[in-house]
Amino acid sequence: MSLTNCTKCGEMMVNRRSFFCEKCMEAQKDDIYRVKQYLKTHARPTLLEVHRMTGIPIQSIQQFIKEGIISRHL
């Protein structure tokens, strides 16, 4: 069993498949849910609009797009 740090908050954790600790993983799931809910009710918003209306950092939204979690067609 090896230890590592969460790449988001730096908290020490047991090394496993995720780069994030449990708390950061839950926060990310919540962010993804908020972005997806916004996208369901707003047709083709800009990246900046999604950021402003959800409060999710642009970098996080871009990462969700890169990972295929949400569509590139904002």
C-alpha positions as CSV (number, residue, x, y, z in Angstrom):
1,M,0.0,0.0,0.0
2,S,1.6,3.3,-1.1
3,L,0.6,6.8,-0.4
4,T,0.2,9.7,-2.8
5,N,-1.4,13.2,-2.8
6,C,-4.6,14.2,-4.4
7,T,-3.8,16.2,-7.5
8,K,-6.5,18.7,-6.8
9,C,-6.3,19.5,-3.1
10,G,-3.0,17.9,-2.1
11,E,-4.5,15.7,0.6
12,M,-2.5,12.6,1.3
13,M,-4.4,9.4,0.3
14,V,-3.8,5.7,-0.4
15,N,-2.6,5.3,-4.0
16,R,-5.4,3.9,-6.2
17,R,-6.7,4.3,-9.7
18,S,-8.0,7.8,-9.2
19,F,-5.8,10.9,-9.0
20,F,-8.4,12.6,-6.7
21,C,-9.3,12.0,-3.0
22,E,-12.9,11.0,-2.2
23,K,-13.9,14.6,-1.3
24,C,-12.6,16.0,-4.6
25,M,-14.1,13.1,-6.6
26,E,-17.6,13.9,-5.1
27,A,-17.1,17.6,-5.8
28,Q,-16.2,16.7,-9.4
29,K,-19.3,14.6,-9.7
30,D,-21.4,17.5,-8.5
31,D,-19.8,19.8,-11.0
32,I,-20.4,17.4,-13.9
33,Y,-24.1,17.1,-12.8
34,R,-24.5,20.9,-12.7
35,V,-23.0,21.3,-16.1
36,K,-25.1,18.5,-17.6
37,Q,-28.3,19.9,-16.1
38,Y,-27.5,23.4,-17.5
39,L,-26.8,21.9,-21.0
40,K,-30.1,20.0,-20.9
41,T,-32.0,23.3,-20.7
42,H,-29.9,25.6,-22.8
43,A,-29.2,24.9,-26.5
44,R,-25.6,25.3,-27.5
45,P,-24.3,27.8,-24.9
46,T,-20.8,29.1,-25.1
47,L,-18.1,27.9,-22.7
48,L,-18.1,31.2,-21.0
49,E,-21.9,31.1,-20.5
50,V,-21.7,27.7,-18.9
51,H,-19.0,28.9,-16.6
52,R,-20.9,32.1,-15.6
53,M,-24.2,30.3,-15.1
54,T,-22.9,27.2,-13.2
55,G,-19.9,28.7,-11.4
56,I,-17.8,25.8,-12.6
57,P,-14.2,26.9,-13.6
58,I,-13.6,27.0,-17.3
59,Q,-10.6,24.7,-16.9
60,S,-12.8,22.1,-15.3
61,I,-15.4,22.3,-18.1
62,Q,-12.6,22.0,-20.7
63,Q,-11.4,18.9,-18.9
64,F,-14.9,17.4,-19.0
65,I,-15.0,18.0,-22.7
66,K,-11.4,16.6,-23.2
67,E,-12.4,13.4,-21.3
68,G,-15.6,13.0,-23.3
69,I,-17.8,13.5,-20.2
70,I,-19.8,16.2,-21.9
71,S,-20.2,17.1,-25.6
72,R,-17.8,19.4,-27.4
73,H,-20.7,21.2,-28.9
74,L,-21.4,23.9,-26.3
